[in-house]
Amino acid sequence: MVEALSFPAPGLDVPMGRRITGADLHPGGLALLIRTYTGVFEYQFSSPMQFSELVEEPILLAWGPLEEPQGESVAYDSSGLGAWTLSEDPQGEGYQPLIWYPCLGAEGGQ
């Protein structure tokens, strides 16, 4: 049986500001990135995949980002020490900004 979990979405309390548009689990299972329309956040776990800890306050990686008018996706880089974000802005005329942010947690998401 699959157990569902609810948690308060991070982000600014503005219309659609807390709408989750993307997520990625760290390769080691010790952190989770959440992307909303107002920011990129990292939750760190005390042991792998402790999703019950999502009620804790996440680490803010970036507000916005403002360079992405319709930021939708987020993924850890291959080292797990940084995060990539990408926009789905329909006005991008075939080019979208791919932006990298360092993970700011005490152990860089590891």
C-alpha positions as CSV (number, residue, x, y, z in Angstrom):
1,M,0.0,0.0,0.0
2,V,1.3,3.5,-0.9
3,E,1.1,6.0,1.9
4,A,0.2,9.6,0.9
5,L,1.9,12.6,2.6
6,S,0.8,16.1,2.7
7,F,3.1,19.1,3.6
8,P,2.9,22.8,3.3
9,A,4.3,23.9,-0.1
10,P,7.2,26.4,0.2
11,G,7.1,29.8,-1.6
12,L,5.5,33.2,-1.4
13,D,1.9,33.4,-0.4
14,V,0.7,35.1,-3.6
15,P,-1.6,33.7,-6.3
16,M,0.0,30.5,-7.6
17,G,3.2,31.3,-5.6
18,R,3.3,28.0,-3.8
19,R,2.3,25.9,-6.8
20,I,4.8,23.1,-7.1
21,T,6.0,22.8,-10.7
22,G,9.0,20.4,-10.3
23,A,10.9,18.2,-7.8
24,D,14.0,16.0,-7.8
25,L,15.3,13.6,-5.2
26,H,19.0,13.8,-4.4
27,P,20.9,10.8,-5.7
28,G,21.7,9.8,-2.1
29,G,18.1,10.2,-0.9
30,L,19.2,12.7,1.7
31,A,17.5,15.8,0.2
32,L,14.7,16.9,-2.1
33,L,14.4,19.9,-4.3
34,I,11.0,21.6,-4.8
35,R,10.4,24.1,-7.5
36,T,7.5,26.6,-7.2
37,Y,6.6,29.6,-9.3
38,T,8.3,31.8,-6.6
39,G,11.4,29.9,-5.8
40,V,13.7,26.8,-5.5
41,F,13.9,25.1,-2.1
42,E,15.8,22.2,-0.7
43,Y,14.6,19.9,2.1
44,Q,17.3,17.9,3.9
45,F,16.6,14.6,5.6
46,S,18.4,13.0,8.6
47,S,18.4,9.7,6.8
48,P,17.5,8.6,3.2
49,M,14.0,9.4,2.0
50,Q,12.6,10.6,5.4
51,F,9.7,12.4,3.7
52,S,8.0,12.9,7.0
53,E,10.6,15.6,7.5
54,L,9.1,17.7,4.8
55,V,7.2,19.6,7.5
56,E,10.6,21.2,8.5
57,E,11.5,24.6,7.0
58,P,13.4,24.1,3.6
59,I,16.6,25.9,2.6
60,L,16.0,28.6,0.0
61,L,18.2,28.2,-3.0
62,A,16.8,31.1,-5.1
63,W,13.7,33.3,-5.2
64,G,12.1,33.2,-8.6
65,P,14.5,32.9,-10.3
66,L,13.6,36.2,-12.0
67,E,15.6,35.2,-15.1
68,E,12.9,32.5,-15.7
69,P,9.5,34.1,-16.4
70,Q,7.8,30.7,-16.2
71,G,10.2,28.5,-14.3
72,E,8.9,24.9,-14.2
73,S,11.7,22.4,-13.7
74,V,14.5,21.6,-11.3
75,A,17.1,18.8,-11.1
76,Y,20.2,18.0,-9.1
77,D,23.5,18.1,-11.0
78,S,25.5,14.9,-11.3
79,S,27.5,15.7,-8.2
80,G,24.4,16.5,-6.1
81,L,26.0,19.7,-5.0
82,G,24.0,22.0,-7.3
83,A,20.6,22.4,-9.0
84,W,19.7,23.1,-12.5
85,T,16.5,25.1,-13.4
86,L,14.8,25.6,-16.7
87,S,12.0,27.8,-17.9
88,E,9.0,26.9,-20.1
89,D,8.3,30.5,-21.1
90,P,6.4,30.3,-24.5
91,Q,7.9,33.7,-25.4
92,G,11.5,32.3,-25.3
93,E,11.6,32.0,-29.1
94,G,13.3,28.6,-28.9
95,Y,15.9,29.6,-26.3
96,Q,15.4,29.1,-22.6
97,P,17.8,30.0,-19.8
98,L,19.4,27.0,-18.1
99,I,20.6,28.2,-14.7
100,W,22.7,26.4,-12.1
101,Y,22.5,27.2,-8.3
102,P,24.8,25.8,-5.6
103,C,23.0,23.8,-2.9
104,L,23.4,25.8,0.3
105,G,22.8,23.2,2.9
106,A,25.5,22.4,5.4
107,E,26.5,19.3,3.5
108,G,25.4,20.4,0.0
109,G,22.5,18.0,-0.1
110,Q,24.7,15.0,0.7
